[in-house]
């Protein structure tokens, strides 16, 4: 058995556009198609890619309106996998940020969460 460096990644993103409960909600299949198109585009360009598993779930968060506190959830997904050993740390960050930007743009998200090993990054669009 060959031992290899362990560099897990995860990208987490909501599927509702913005924060309004009546906003459009994308599906996990929509996110999967965006990731597949990104994989194909980068592979054709000879760039490194992040291969992983797409898991559907929910973001759960508190909602504070004045003195009223409640909670809300929204559909979300997590794309997780391992960064290949032939990618440097710089290349790994670049490819994950590139995918995060693509997801934020296509799914109209204000925030995309990116984890790489023990590092955490938050891509925010205003």
C-alpha distance (Angstrom), angle and dihedral (degrees) to the residues before:
residue distance angle dihedral
X1 . . .
X2 3.79 . .
X3 3.81 118.0 .
X4 3.79 116.5 -139.5
X5 3.78 135.9 -177.7
X6 3.83 112.0 -87.3
X7 3.82 112.0 -134.7
X8 3.79 110.4 160.2
X9 3.78 122.4 -170.1
X10 3.77 135.3 -169.3
X11 3.79 131.9 -174.0
X12 3.81 115.8 -165.5
X13 3.76 124.2 -170.4
X14 3.79 138.6 165.2
X15 3.77 119.8 -120.0
X16 3.83 99.0 -146.3
X17 3.80 115.6 91.0
X18 3.80 105.5 -119.5
X19 3.79 123.4 -31.0
X20 3.81 103.4 -66.3
X21 3.80 109.1 112.4
X22 3.82 90.0 -139.0
X23 3.82 93.3 55.3
X24 3.78 121.7 114.7
X25 3.80 114.9 -79.7
X26 3.79 118.2 -148.8
X27 3.79 122.6 -151.7
X28 3.77 132.5 -120.1
X29 3.81 86.1 -111.5
X30 3.83 88.7 58.7
X31 3.81 89.5 53.6
X32 3.80 90.3 46.4
X33 3.81 91.9 53.8
X34 3.81 91.0 49.7
X35 3.81 90.4 51.1
X36 3.82 92.4 46.3
X37 3.82 91.7 50.4
X38 3.82 89.6 47.8
X39 3.83 91.0 50.2
X40 3.81 92.0 50.1
X41 3.82 94.7 45.4
X42 3.82 93.7 49.7
X43 3.80 94.1 42.8
X44 3.83 90.7 52.3
X45 3.83 88.2 50.5
X46 3.82 90.8 52.2
X47 3.83 92.8 -114.1
X48 3.79 128.2 139.1
X49 3.82 118.1 -96.9
X50 3.79 136.7 -158.2
X51 3.80 110.4 -124.3
X52 3.78 116.6 -163.3
X53 3.77 152.4 126.9
X54 3.80 124.3 -74.8
X55 3.81 114.1 -138.4
X56 3.79 124.3 -176.3
X57 3.79 121.5 -142.3
X58 3.79 143.3 125.6
X59 3.78 138.1 -85.4
X60 3.81 108.8 -134.3
X61 3.79 118.2 -162.5
X62 3.82 141.9 159.3
X63 3.80 118.5 -100.1
X64 3.80 114.9 -148.6
X65 3.80 117.8 -168.3
X66 3.81 109.1 171.5
X67 3.78 104.9 -59.4
X68 3.81 93.7 -19.4
X69 3.78 114.6 100.2
X70 3.76 122.9 -170.9
X71 3.78 135.4 141.6
X72 3.76 136.6 -116.7
X73 3.75 138.3 -171.0
X74 3.75 133.1 -154.2
X75 3.78 132.9 -166.8
X76 3.78 112.1 -94.7
X77 3.78 141.9 164.0
X78 3.77 137.2 -141.2
X79 3.79 121.8 -150.0
X80 3.77 109.1 -163.4
X81 3.76 138.2 170.4
X82 3.79 145.3 115.5
X83 3.78 127.9 -66.5
X84 3.79 109.2 -124.4
X85 3.79 117.9 -112.5
X86 3.82 92.2 -119.5
X87 3.83 91.0 66.9
X88 3.79 118.7 85.2
X89 3.80 119.6 -136.3
X90 3.81 89.0 -103.8
X91 3.82 91.2 51.2
X92 3.81 90.8 46.6
X93 3.81 92.2 53.4
X94 3.81 92.0 45.4
X95 3.79 94.3 51.7
X96 3.81 93.9 45.8
X97 3.81 92.0 48.0
X98 3.80 89.7 47.7
X99 3.81 90.9 53.2
X100 3.82 91.7 44.3
X101 3.83 90.4 53.2
X102 3.81 90.9 48.7
X103 3.80 91.8 50.7
X104 3.81 93.0 45.8
X105 3.79 91.6 50.9
X106 3.80 98.4 44.1
X107 3.82 96.2 40.5
X108 3.84 92.8 39.6
X109 3.80 93.1 -124.9
X110 3.79 126.6 167.2
X111 3.82 93.0 -156.6
X112 3.79 136.2 30.1
X113 3.81 119.9 -177.9
X114 3.81 118.5 -143.3
X115 3.80 126.2 -171.3
X116 3.80 124.1 -173.8
X117 3.79 116.4 178.0
X118 3.81 103.0 -52.0
X119 3.83 94.7 -20.7
X120 3.80 123.5 100.7
X121 3.81 125.9 -161.8
X122 3.79 131.1 -179.0
X123 3.79 118.6 -153.5
X124 3.81 107.4 -155.7
X125 3.80 126.4 -170.5
X126 3.78 119.1 -165.8
